[in-house]
Amino acid sequence: MEVLKGLWDFFQNQILGMKWLNELIGNVLSTFGYDLNNRWIGSINFFIYDVIKIVILLCFLIFTISYIQSYFPPERSKKILGRFHGLGANIIAALLGTVTPFCSCSSIPLFIGFTSAGLPLGVTFSFLISSPMVDLGSLVLLMSIFGPRVALVYVVVGIIIAVLGGTLIEKLHMEKYVEKFILNAAGVDIESPDLTVKDRLIYAKEQMGSTFKKVFPYILIGVGIGAVIHNWIPQEWISKVLGSHNPFGVIVATLIGVPVYADIFGTIPIAEALFSKGAQLGVILSFMMAVTTLSLPSMIMLSKAVKPRLLGLFAAICTFGIIIVGYLFNIFQNFII
C-alpha cells in the first residue's frame, strides 16, 4: 500500500501538479538574483508556472477528449438519447455532457438542436447543465490541485445536479415556454460518415487548436487574478470573507460567479489561489460551478430560445443546487481532502 500511495503521490504532484516545474522556475529566477519572497517576483513565479502547467494539461486533455468526442457527433448523440426514456434518459444526457468540452455558450446551440429534433425538454436541459459544469478535463485539473476525492465528488455532484434539474423541468411540463421557432424547426438527421483513425486524430488536433485559442485569454486572466490573490491579498482577509467564519460565503461566491464569463480552465487558477489562502472548499467549488453554468452571456443566448419563466426556473434550479452543494462540501471538507 505504501508503494502504491507513493506512486499516486508522485503522479498527482509531479505529473498532474508539475511541482518540478514550479521548482525549476523558482531556481531560474533565483539564479538571476531575484528574491522569491518579493511579492512581485512571487506573482511572476506563480503566473509563469500556472500558465505553462494549465496549457500543457489543457492541450493534452482537449486532444484526448476531442478524439473521444469524434465518436459522439450531434447526430449520434441524438440517436443515443432517443433510445432512452424517463430518468435513464436524463442520466445518459448528463453523462454525454461530460464528454463535450464546451463552455456554457457553446453548449446552447447543441441544446437548441436537440430540442428541435424532438428530444424531451428535461433531457436536453440535463445536457445543458452538465456540459459546461462537468467534463473530463475538469476532473483531471481538479485532481492536480485538490486530489482525486474532491475531483471525483465534484464531477458526481455536477452530474446529479444536471439529472435532478432536467428531471424537475420534465415533470413540470415546461414545453410551452420554449420559443415556437425552436419547436417548429425541422430536425435534419445527417448520418456522420465513418472516420478513420487518421481523420479522428486530425479532428482532435483541430479541436485542440480552436479550443486553445478560445480559452487561452481566460487562462491568462484567471492566472493573473490567481497571482494577485496568492501574493497580494492577506490570508486573514480571505479566511474572514470566504472561510468558515462567514456562513454566507457559499451564497456570496455563487452570486459573484454568475455574471462572470470564463471557461472552467480559467477558474481553476483562481480556485487554487483561494484554497491556498484558506477559503473553504464549498465556497470555491460554488464559484466555479456558477461561473461555468450561469454566466451572463450564456443566459442572454438562452433567453432567445426559451421564455422568461423557463429561463428563471433553469437559473433557480442551478443556483439552488450549487448553493446546497457548496454547503455540503464545506460540511464534509475534512473527509474528502
KAZIGI-V275116 format. One record per backbone hydrogen bond with DSSP energy under -0.5 kcal/mol. NH is the residue of the N-H (numbers start at 0). CO is the residue of the C=O. Records with the same first field share a line. If there is no record, write none. Layout:
NH->CO + CO
This chain:
4->0
5->1
6->2
7->3
8->4
9->5
10->6
11->7
12->8
13->9
14->9 + 10
15->10
16->11
18->12
20->17
21->17
22->18
23->19
24->20
25->21
26->22
27->23
28->24
29->25
30->26
31->27
32->29
33->28
35->33
37->34
41->37
42->38
43->39
44->40
45->41
46->42
47->43
48->44
49->45
50->46
51->47
52->48
53->49
54->50
55->51
56->52
57->53
58->54
59->55
60->56
61->57
62->58
63->59
64->60
65->61
66->62
67->63
68->64
69->65
70->67
71->68
76->72
77->73
78->74
79->75
80->76
81->77
82->78 + 79
83->80
87->84
88->85
89->85
90->86
91->87
92->88
93->89
94->90
95->91
96->92
97->93 + 94
98->94 + 95
99->96
100->98
101->99
106->102
107->103
108->104
109->105
110->106
111->107
112->108
113->109
114->110
115->111
116->112
117->114
118->113
123->119
124->120
125->121
126->122
127->123
128->124
129->125
130->126
131->127
132->128
133->129
135->97
138->134
139->135
140->136
141->137
142->138
143->139
144->140 + 141
145->141
146->141 + 142
150->146
151->147
152->148
153->149
154->150
155->151
156->152
157->153
158->154
159->155
160->156
161->157
162->158
163->159
164->160
165->161
166->162
167->163
168->164
169->165
170->166
171->167
172->169
173->168
176->173
177->174
178->304
181->178
182->178
183->179
184->181
186->184
188->186
189->187
190->188
199->195
200->196
201->197
202->198
203->199
204->200
205->201
206->202
207->203
208->204
209->205
210->206
211->207
212->208
213->209
214->210
215->211
216->212
218->214
219->215
220->216
221->217
222->218
223->219
224->220
225->221
226->222
227->223
228->224
229->225
230->226
231->227
232->227 + 228
233->231
236->233
237->233
238->234
239->235
240->236
241->237
242->238
244->238
245->242
246->244
248->245
251->247
252->248
253->249
254->250
255->251
256->252
257->253
258->254
259->256
261->259
265->262
266->262
267->263
268->264
270->266
271->267
272->268
273->269
274->270
275->271
276->272
277->274
278->273
279->241
283->279
284->280
285->281
286->282
287->283
288->284
289->285
290->286
291->287
292->288
293->289
295->257
298->294
299->295
300->296
301->297
302->298
303->299 + 300
304->301
305->301
306->176
309->306
310->306
311->307
312->308
313->309
314->310
315->311
316->312
317->313
318->314
319->315
320->316
321->317
322->318
323->319
324->320
325->321
326->322
327->323
328->324
329->325
330->326
331->327
332->329
334->331
335->331 + 332
336->332
